[in-house]
Amino acid sequence: MIDSTAIFRTAGIRAIEARFADATPPLMERAGASVAASAREMLGNANGPLLIVAGPGNNGGDGLVAARILTEQGCDVTVVQAASEDIPERDWRLVIDAIFGIGLTRPVAGRLAEVIAQINALSRPVLAIDVPSGLCADTGRVLGSAVHATRTISFIAGKPGLYTLDGPDHCGEVAIDGLGLDVGTAEGQLISSALFGDWLRPRRHNAHKGDYGSVGVIGGAPGMAGAALLAGRAALQLGAGRVYVGMLERLAVDPQQPELMLRNANDVLSLATALAVGPGLGRSIAAAELLRRAIDAPLPLVLDADALNLLAVHPVFARKVSRRDTPSIVTPHPAEAARLLGTTTEAVQADRIAAALELARRHGAVAVLKGCGSIVATPQGKWFVNSTGNAGLASAGSGDVLTGIVAALLAQHWPPLEAALAAVHLHGAAADALVAAGIGPIGLSATEIIPAARALLNRWAVDA
């Protein structure tokens, strides 16, 4: 049984391939048989016609093995060499992309770029071998142009690029075939409930609100009150016993969630057992002073939004975070990550895993690099990729909701890594559940994510 959550970058996959270079049957034969089986599944009762577009490397070799097997099984198979042959015009039932594998590092250009464009223009189901041609296996970047696959069958273990950045837009359904190999300890992991399942527990009847901690949210400067309220609502509905929202803008009550206790921001620091700082905080002198006091407080701390922007312009705050004795979690989007790392958003997106690891190392904190395929990283060098979520999360307030979920779990005594993993996975899964129910992704609002996440967390707790 393979570990379908194991992820390796290209160098790690190459090392595994070298260990099993003399395997019987050979790895290429195993991979080609796997491609053939997947192709037959996609074809259903049909025998073709089926087009295989082959490149010059191992990926092309896998395609040729699949062609032989499928032909022996009675399929109508046509193979073209991508570098030299045109794609013939037929009513193809399936196209197999066997041009480039995981070794591609340069932008696709010239003839091969034209072939990829031709495959995409066919508007037929496409099965990609290992990764869609043109996609960087390590980062998920499109290298010039890339195949849009219906399904990707990837071998030995998952690759980061299948799940992050542009990968989900190009891979379609992802299946992993371990080829019967024992790959050893994975470099990274796809986030699943198994990573935090020990903390999913139904609640005892004999319990009170104090058992589940008090979240303090600090933010909500004039004109940005909604961000802090969203974080507070998420924290309350995801299980915190009490939620105090320290607003820089004075409000008497949240009419939508009157259970929230709106307080002076300074007072919240002495009332909370876990803190979330940043949603709608602003970058004023008063905001910076609140951030300094929060960093100094011996409480689990989530830093988001303007708290991160203040860290970027006040390096002394960043150093204070790195020296904290209590857990810290930072949750930047790519632009905030770029400010924290003193680089560009493009550089962060060019290697999201490396950026997340550096954020975690510099801040001595669990880092959540948000975006398509959010990355969770630890200061010790562990990294995880999330595969839940959809375009509906690209809306105002979504990150504030995530911050509130993380803080709620910290208040309920979850360890920081498990809290981050669960919150990220749950946040995305809630959006997926809403879309499955016909709500979004277009127009999905942050407010709608909160009750959906609550329902899922309760279901997971019961199932666990």
N, C-alpha and C positions, 0 to 999 in steps of 0.2 A: 504494500500500500504506500503510495508516494505521499509526501507532505506537499499538498498543493499550495501551501502558503509560503513555502521556501522561495527566496529570491536571491539570485546571484547576478553580479555584473559580468561583463564579457570576460574579463581576466579570470574570474572564478570558474565560469563555464569552460573556458579553454583548459584550465588545470584539471577539471573533472574529465574532460574528453581525453586528455593525455593519459590519465590514470587507467582509462578503459580502452586504450587504443587497440589492444589485442583481444577485445571481447569477442565472444562467439554467441550468436551471430554478430557481425560488425554493427557499429552504431548507425551507419548510414542505411543498412538494410532494415534495422529496427525502425528508424525514423521514416523511411519510405513506406514501410508497411502501415505505420500509423497514419501517414498522410492518405494512403489509399483507403483505409478504413473510414477516415473522416469524410473523404470525398464520396464514398458510397452512401454514407449516412445523409449527406447533403443532397445527393442525387435522388434519393428515395428509390422508387421502382425503375427509374430511367437508367439507361446505359450510356447516356451522353446526348449529343457530342460534348466532349470535354477538352478544354484547351489547357496545356501546361506551358507556361512561359519560363524558360530555364536560363539561369545565369551561369557563369563559368566556374563558380566555386562549389563548396560543399552543399550549399542550398540548392543549386542546380542539380547536384548529384542526388540529393533526396528526391527531387522532382522526377528524375529519370528512373529511379527505383520504383517510385509510385506509378509511373507510366507503364513500366513492365508488368507490375502486379495487376493494375487495372485492365490492361490489355488481355492478360491471361484470364481475367474474370469476365471477358466478353464486352468490355466497355469500348466505345468509339473514342479513341484518344488521339489527339494531335499535339505534337511537341514542337515548339519553335524556340530557336536560340535567340535570346533577347538582343544580343549585340549585332546580329547579322540578318535576321529574318523578319519579314513583316507579319503582322497578325492577320491571318486570313479572315474573310468575312463569312461567318456562319452563325446560325442561331444557337450559340453556345448555351448549354444548360449550366455549366460551371466553368470557372477559370481558376487555375491554381497558380499562385504567384510564387515562383521558385527562383527569383532573380538575385536578391541580396539577402544575406542572413545577418547575424549579429555583429559581423566584423566591419560593417560599413562605418566609416568615420568622416568621409568627405562628401560635400554636396553632390547630388546626382545632377548630371548635366548631359547635354548632347543627345545622342541616340537613345540612351537608356532612360533619360527623362521623357523623351517622346513615347517610348514604350509604356512607361507608367501612365502617362496621360491617356494613351489608347486603352489601356485596361480600365481605367476609371470611366472612360467615355462609353464603354460597352454596356454599362448599366445591367450587369449580370452578377449573380452571386459569386463572390471571390473567396477562396480559401488561401490564406497566407501561411507560408511555412516559417516557423520560428518567430519572425516579426514581419510586419508588412514592409515590403521593400521601400527604402528611403527613410525609414524611421530609425533613429538612434536607439539601440537596445538599452543603453545605459541611462539615457536622460529623457527619452520621449520626444526629443526634438525632431521635427521634419527637416531632413537634410536636402534642401532644394525642393523636392517633390516626393510624395509618398503614395503608395497604393491605399485605397480605401477598401478594407476587407470586410466581408460579412462574418467570417470566423477566422481566428488565428489559432493554429495548433503549434504550441511551443514545446520544446523538448528539454529534458533533464530537470529544469526548474523554471520558475517564473523569472522574468527580467524586469527591471524597474520601468523601462520605457513602455511596457505594455499597459501600465496602470497610471502613469502620471503625465502631466503636461499635454502634449498632442496625442499621446498614445490611445486614450479611450475614444477619440474621434476617428481613429484609423483602424483599430484592431477588431471592432465588432465583438462578437462573443469570443472569449479567450478560454482555451482548453490547454491543460498541461499534461504531457505524457512524460513520465520520468524515465522511460525506456528500460525499466527494471533495474536502475542503478541506485546504489546507496551513496548519496551525495555528501553525507556527513553534515556538519553544522552549517546552517545557512548563514550567508552574510547579512541578509535582511529578511523581513517577514511581511507578508500581506496581513493587514489587521483583520482579526476575526475575534469572535466572542471568547474563544478558547484562551486568549491572552489576558482576559480580565474576568473570566467566568467565576473564579473563586470569590469575587466581591459582589456577585449578583445573588442577593439573598432576599427571600420574602421577609416582611417585617413581623415581629412578634406582636401579639395582641396587647401584651403588657408593656407598652412603650409610651413615651411622651416626647413632646417636641424637642426637649433638650437633648435627646439621644441623637438627633440628626443635625446638630450644629447650627451655627448662626453665620450666614453669609453677609459680608459687608461689601456693597458696591459703591465705589467712589468715582464720580464723574458728573455728567449732566450739567455742563456749563450753559449759560443763557443761549437759547437757540438750539441746544443739543440735548435737551432733557430726555428725548425719546430713547436715545442709546442706552442711558443708564437704566431707564424703566424696563426696556426689553431684557437687559441682562438680569435685572432683579426678578422679573416675571419668570424667566427661564429657571433661575435658581430656585424659586419657590415651587414651581410646578415639577421640577425634577428632584424634589425631595428634601431640600433644606428645611430644618425645623422653623427657623425664623430668617427673614431677610430684611436688612436695614439698607436703605439707599441713601447715601450721603450726597446730596445734590448741591452743586454750586449755584444752581438756579433754585430759588425757594419755591416749593410747591407744597400745598397743604395735604394733598392726597392724590393717589393714582386712582381715578374713578373706575378704570377697567380692572384693576387689581388692588382693591382697598386693603388687602392683607399686608401689602408692603408697608414698612414703617419708614417714612421719609424723615430724615434727620439732617442736622448740620453735619457736613462732611467730616469735620474734626471729631465729632462725637462717635462716629461709626467705628473709628479705630479702636475704641475701648470696649465696644459692644460685640464685635465679631469674633468668630473662631476661624474664619477663612476670609481672605480679602480678594476682591477683583477690582483692579484699578485701571481706568483708561477710557471706558465707553463714554464718549462725549465730554471728556475731561477738559479739552482745550490745552493751550500751552502758556497760560498766564503765569505770573509769579506765584499766585495762590495755588495753581495747579501743581507747579513744581515743588512747592513746600509740602503739599499733601502727598505727593509721590515720595518725597524724601522720608516723611514720617511713616508711610506704609512700608517702605523697604526696611526701615529700622524695626518695625514691629515684628515680634517673634511668632508670626502666624504664616500658614501656607498662603501663597500669593500668586495670583494670576495677573499678568501684565499684558495689556492689549491696547490697540489704537493709540491715543495720544500719550499714554504712559510710555509706549515704545518710542514715539517720536521725541519725547523729552529725554529718554535714555540716550538717543542718538546725538543730541546736542549738549548733553551734560555727561561727559565720560565718567565723572566721579560717581554718578548714580549707577552707571553700568558696572563699575568696579564694586560698588556696595552690593549690588545684586549677586555678583559672582562670589562674594564672601559670606553670603547669608548662611546661617546654620539650619534654617527651616526651608521647606521645599518651595521652589519657584518654578513657574511655568510661563513661558513667553509664547504668544500666539500671533506672530506677524503675518500679514499678507506680503506678497513679493516686494512691493514698493517699500513697505516698512522694513522688511528684512534688508533691502539694499541700503537704506539709511543706517541701520544698525551696523552693517558690515563695511560701510564706506565704499560702496560699489554701485553698480547700476542694476536696475530691475532686470535688464536683459542678461546680465551676468548671473544673477540669482537663478533665473529661469533656465539658463543654459546648463546648469547642473544643480538641480533642486536638492538632491541628497547631500552633496558636498556643502551647500549653503546651510541646510538645516543642521548638519553636524557641527559646522563652525559656529553657528548661533548658540547651540547647546554648550559647546566648549567654552566660548568666551563668557557666557553668562552663568555658567555652572548650573544650568537649568534645563528642564525638559523643554524642548523647542517644538512647536507646531508650526510648520511652514504651510500656510493655507493655500488653496488653489485646487485645480483639477488633479486629483491624486495627492491629497495632503500628505506631507511627510512628518512623522514624529521621530525625534532624535534625542538621544541622551548624552550627557557629558562624557560618558564612558565609551561612546562610539557605537552604540546600538541604533539601528534605524528601522523604521516601519513605514509601509505605504498603505494608504487607505483607498479602497475601491468603491465605497458607497458614495452616494450623492449624484447630483445632476445639475444642469444649468439653472434650475430654479433657485439654487443657493447664491447665484450671482445677483443679489439684490440687497438694497440698503438694510442694515440691521442684522443680517444673517450672522456676521461675526460677533456681534454683541450677544446674540442668543448662545452661540458656542461658548463664549466667555462665561455666561451664567451657568451653563451646564457643567463646565469644568469646576467652577467654584462650588456648585452644589455637591458634587461628588467629593471634593476635598473636605467640605464641611462634614460630610458623612464618613470621614476617616479613611477614604480611599488613599492609597499611596499615589504619589504624583504621576508616575508613569502610567499606571493602570487608569487613573482618572483621565489623563489626556487621551489614551488609546480609546477608552470607552466613549468619551464625549465626542471625539472626532467621528468614530464609527456610527454612533447613535444619531448624531446631527445629520450625517449623510443618509443614513437609513430612513430617517423620518421624512426627508425630502423624497426619497424613492417611494416610500409608502403613499405619500400624497399624490405623486404623479401616477402611480398605479391605480389610484382611486379616481383619476381624472381631474386632479387639482394641480394645474401647472404642467410643465415647468414655466411656461410663459405666464407672468403675473403672480407667481408664487411669492407670498410675503413672509417676512421673518416671523411675524406674529403667528402665522399658521403652523410653523415648524414646532412651536413649543408643545401644544397638546399632542401632536403626533409623536414627538419624542417621548413624552410622558407615557403614552399608551404602549410604545415599544419597550421602554425600560421596565414597566410593570410586567409585560408579557415575558421578557427575558428573565426576570427575577423568578417568576412562577416556573418557567421551563427549567431553569437551573436547579 
